[in-house]
Amino acid sequence: MTDLEKNVREKFRYITNTLIKEQLTITTMESCTSGLVASLLTDTEGASAVLKGAFITYSNEAKIKQNVPADVIERFGVYSKETAREMALAAKRAYGADIAIGVTGTMGNVDPANNDSTPGEVFFAIAHKEGTESFHISVPVQDSRYEYKLFVAGAIAEEITRVI
């Protein structure tokens, strides 16, 4: 296990245990991380008490089917803070969770299905009781798709930790 993976797993263990202790629920709508955030949340025993459910919406069509407004994707692009925000809000509404994560972006290569694709640019949002916050990160080149996902999950974990 790499240092990155060990660090990210520790963060999510802390998050899940804190959510359990605080009796808070969480959901995700993930694109570029392909469900890794939800998976990391459930690696801690007792996670079923806090993870309400999750969506993997890798395509634009999947996002729209889960109530991300098509006009937001058309106006701002699928890779945008606005789309990440709508993903978080749609997941929060769908599951009635206290906290919801939306994440979209391009990892190591250009997405042939979307002309607004810039490798290494990721957008995520966290909807919680205080409102919805959107973030943009530039991911440095990684050795594998998994390491790209871990890097992004680690950045998301930092922000979740701040709001719980």
N, C-alpha and C positions, 0 to 999 in steps of 0.2 A: 504494500500500500504506500503510495507516495505521500509526502508531507501535505500536499494540497488536499488530497482525499481525506487524510486523517483529520486535518483542520476543519474541513467542511462537515464531515460526519459529527465531529464534536459539537459544532455550532448547532446542527439540527437536533442532536440529542438534547442539548440545553433548551432549544425552542420547544420541542415536543413536551418535555417534562414541565416546562413553565406553563404551557397551554393547559396541560392536565391540572396542574396545581391551581391555576387561576380560573379554571372551568371556562376556557375560551375555545371556540371552534374556528376552524380554518378550512379553506378550499383553494384550489388553484385552477387556472386556465393557462395551459402551457403550450407554446408552439416550439421554439428552438430548443428548449430543454427537454422536450418529449416526455414529460412526466417525472423527470428526475427529482424535482422539488417535492412532489407528493411522495415519491418513493423514499426519499431521505427522511421525510416526516414520519413515515410508517416503520422505519428501522428501529424505533424505540418502542418497547412493550407498552401497551396501554394507548397507543395512538388511535385506536378505533373510537375512543372517547372524544377525540378532538377533530379528526379529519372527517368532514361531512361528505366528501366526494371530490372528484377532480375531473377535469376535462383535458384531453390532449387534442388541440385544434391546430394541426400542422398545416392545413390548407386554409386559404381564404374562405372557401365554401364552408368548412367546418366551423370557423369562427362565426360566420353569418348564421349558420343553423343553430348556434348556441346564443343567439341574440346580440351579437356584436353588430351594430348598425352598419350596413353596407356603405352608406354615404360617408361614414367616418373613414372607412378604409379607402374609399375612392378619393375623398378630399385630402386626407393627410398621409395616405400610404399605409400599407400593412405594417411597415416598420416605422412606428412613430409612438411618441408618448401618448398621443390621443387614443390610438388603437389599444395600447397596453392598458390604459385607464378603462376603456370600455370593456375589455376582457375581464379585468378585475371586478368591475361593477356587475357584469352579466353573471359571473360565477357566484358573486355574493348574493345576488337576487335569487339565483337558481337554488342555492342550498341554504340560504338564510344564515350563513356563517358570520361570525364576528369579524373575521379577517379574511380577505381574499387577495390572491396574487394573480396578476396577469403578466405574461412575459412573451415578447416577440422580438425577433432579430435575425441576423444572419451570422452564422459562425465563420468557418474558414474559407468559404467560397461564395461566389455570386449565385443567387437563386435565379434560375432561368425562368421561373414562373412569375417573378415580380421585378419590374424594372427599377424599383427604388431600393434594391438590394445593395448594401455596402458591407463587405466582409468585416466581421469584428464589431459591428455596431448593434447593440442590444438595448431594448427599451423594456422597462418593467414598471408596474404600478402596484401599490398596496392600498386597498380600501379597508378602512378600519373605523372605529367609533369617532375619531377626530376628523375624518374626511378621507380624501383619496390623494395620494402623493404619487407623482410620476418621476421616473429616473431614467437616465441615459448613461450607459457605460461603453467604453471602447475596450474590447477584449484583445489583449496582446496575442500574437500567434502562439498556438498551442501545438503539441505533438499529436493530438488525436481529437476526434469529435467528443469523446468522453471527457477529456480535459477541458475542452471549451465549455461543455455543460457544467462541469464541476466549478469552473471559475465563475460562471454566471450564477450558479446556485449559491456559491459563497457570498457574492455581492448581495444577493437577495436576502440571505440569512442575516447579514449585517443590519439591513434595514428592518427586517421583521423583529430582530432582537431589540431594536430601538423603540418599537411601538407596543411591545407586549409588557 
